[in-house]
């Protein structure tokens, strides 16, 4: 698809940043952004010649530059803080240095300036605490997905759908939605998969539309993800830290894009999200990344989104059974529950090294295990074994 008018500069900047990565396959990247190779090279050449200003439709120089002399450093700090009220001393220092400004003082000095200018609320600063989190070694190893708590606009409510890459903290999706239904998430994910490719795995909580709090069951959405070859896992109930990076992103989203704003409609929400997302991915220094930005560590996936779902195939030693209307399968004269979301699909029962014990698979994903030797089994509900982090 062509450049989206509402965020053209953001998309061009993101495109150029990704195109400069050594791992970039240029033709694939152009295709994922919906532009020709000629257009892609045009924006690369303009960026090389004019920098970020060259990506604008109108060539223009800044009206003024308050960063030219050391005397204006404090003004620069205050202006950047006012533009990003949630940024602290370390982020401000890193961003100003990345913009090319000289003689920027230490982060502690910047914090002192902010206190003196009454730009820091002591109660707010006390809330920020560092967390130690596990990090996957490569981009697209794991994406975390969740809905941010909904909020009101003039004539309705916005449900922000977010997806974060675990390794880079790159926000691959920030969508203003009117609901949290399966078709809404499905449509949003298709757009993301076409642009960035497929992750190896996705994790989410146990609620609708991607989980069932009662049984940790599959849903049509997670069944579709598995069909695409994506591993699916769920956070442990009442343990939101499993989704820690997305939860932290939600805090930043709330502080920098939602609080203190009034929204007219859903389009207004999305425009604000687009502006925030560009800053978050390409400008805002991230302390967990050594003050780099997420796009410095992100690269698109080499696994392309298939417009047609692949066939379901199993090995020659697997026992294949079709899931019936109530989500059950019949095997060796016994009945086992698998998942209603898999009605009509084939699943595989894979023998283990224990006689009478089988693993149940849907495509590549292990769903559960059954034991024929259990004397109580006649019509047994199988407890699912989720693949936690």
Secondary structure, DSSP 8 states (H G I E B T S, - for coil): ----GGGHHHHHHHHHHHHTSTT--HHHHHHHTT--HHHHHHHHHHHHHHGGGGGSSS----S--TTSSGGGHHHHHHHHHHHSTT--HHHHHHHHHHTT-S----HHHHHHHHHHTT---HHHHHH---------SSTTS-EEEEE---EEETTEEEEEEEEEETTT--EEEEEEES---HHHHHHHHHHHHHHH---SEEEE-SSTTT--TTT----HHHHHHHHTT-EEEE--TT-GGGGHHHHHHHHHHIIIIITT---SSHHHHHHHHHHHHHHHHHTS-BGGGTTB-HHHH----SS---SS-------TT-EEEE--TTSEEEETTEEEE--GGGTT-EEEEEE-SSTTEEEEEETTEEEEEEETT-TT-SEEE--------
